[in-house]
Amino acid sequence: MSSTRRLDIEEVGDVTVAKFVDKKILDETNIQLIGNQMFGLVDEDGRKKIVLDFSTVEYLSSAALGKLITMDKKVKAARGKLRLCAIRPEILEVFQITRLDKIFDIKSTQEQALDGM
């Protein structure tokens, strides 16, 4: 079962920190698994405060961005809080070009993301 885990989950107080396992999030199957795991945090575990840590991620496909948008909607619908952190400059650029940096609450470090959650 552990081989299908695409997120490392850590609890920091009442906040769930999910760190991506993969350096490159490109593969359709993988993106599906990541999406399912992320959505499960909200849908199954009922978690309200989630930080997605991108420190390991070097490349992200547009399909992966779609999952993040869905995740954001789910968290908002559950009246929760979602923050993204530690996004590399070249990936952050994609968020800026697509104006997703306006949708997501993006912090530079995990510490900053946890602050005030």
C-alpha positions in Angstrom: 0.0 0.0 0.0 2.8 2.4 0.9 4.0 2.5 -2.7 0.9 4.3 -3.8 1.3 7.1 -1.2 2.3 10.3 -3.1 2.0 12.6 0.0 3.9 12.5 3.3 1.4 13.5 5.9 2.5 15.1 9.1 0.4 16.6 11.9 1.6 19.9 13.3 -0.9 20.8 16.1 -4.3 20.9 14.4 -2.7 21.5 11.0 -2.1 18.8 8.4 1.1 19.2 6.5 1.2 17.3 3.3 4.6 17.0 1.5 4.8 15.8 -2.0 6.9 12.6 -2.5 7.6 13.1 -6.2 10.1 15.5 -7.7 8.2 15.7 -10.9 4.4 15.6 -10.9 3.7 14.7 -14.6 2.4 11.2 -14.8 -1.4 11.1 -15.2 -1.7 8.1 -12.8 0.4 9.8 -10.3 -1.6 13.0 -10.5 -4.8 10.9 -10.0 -3.3 9.3 -6.9 -2.1 12.7 -5.5 -5.5 14.2 -6.2 -7.3 11.3 -4.4 -5.0 11.5 -1.4 -5.4 15.3 -1.2 -9.2 15.1 -1.5 -9.3 12.3 1.0 -7.8 14.7 3.6 -10.9 16.8 3.3 -13.6 14.3 2.2 -12.7 11.3 4.4 -10.6 12.7 7.3 -12.5 16.0 7.6 -9.3 18.0 8.0 -9.9 21.7 8.0 -6.4 23.2 8.0 -4.0 21.9 5.4 -0.6 23.1 4.2 0.7 21.6 1.0 4.5 21.6 1.0 6.2 21.8 -2.4 9.8 21.7 -1.2 10.6 18.5 -3.1 8.7 19.4 -6.3 10.8 20.4 -9.3 8.2 20.1 -12.0 4.4 20.3 -12.0 2.2 19.6 -15.0 -1.0 21.6 -15.8 -3.1 18.6 -14.9 -1.6 18.7 -11.4 -2.6 22.4 -11.2 -6.2 21.3 -11.9 -6.1 19.0 -8.9 -4.9 21.9 -6.7 -7.8 24.1 -7.9 -10.3 21.3 -7.0 -8.6 20.9 -3.7 -8.9 24.6 -3.0 -12.6 24.5 -3.8 -13.1 21.5 -1.5 -11.3 23.1 1.4 -13.3 26.3 0.9 -16.5 24.4 0.7 -15.6 22.7 4.0 -14.9 26.2 5.5 -11.3 25.1 5.9 -8.0 26.8 5.2 -5.5 25.7 2.6 -2.0 27.1 2.2 0.8 26.3 -0.2 4.5 26.7 0.7 8.1 26.2 -0.4 7.3 26.5 -4.1 10.4 26.8 -6.3 10.7 30.1 -8.3 10.2 28.3 -11.7 7.0 26.7 -10.5 5.8 29.9 -8.8 6.2 31.5 -12.2 3.6 29.1 -13.6 1.2 30.1 -10.7 1.8 33.8 -11.5 1.3 33.3 -15.3 -2.0 31.4 -14.7 -2.9 33.9 -12.0 -3.3 31.0 -9.5 -1.1 33.0 -7.1 -4.3 35.1 -6.6 -6.4 32.1 -5.7 -4.0 30.3 -3.4 -2.5 31.5 -0.2 1.2 30.9 -0.9 3.9 31.3 1.7 7.7 30.9 1.2 8.3 28.6 4.1 6.4 25.9 6.0 6.9 28.0 9.2 5.2 31.0 7.6 2.4 28.7 6.3 1.8 27.3 9.8 1.8 30.8 11.3 -1.7 31.9 12.1 -3.5 28.8 10.8 
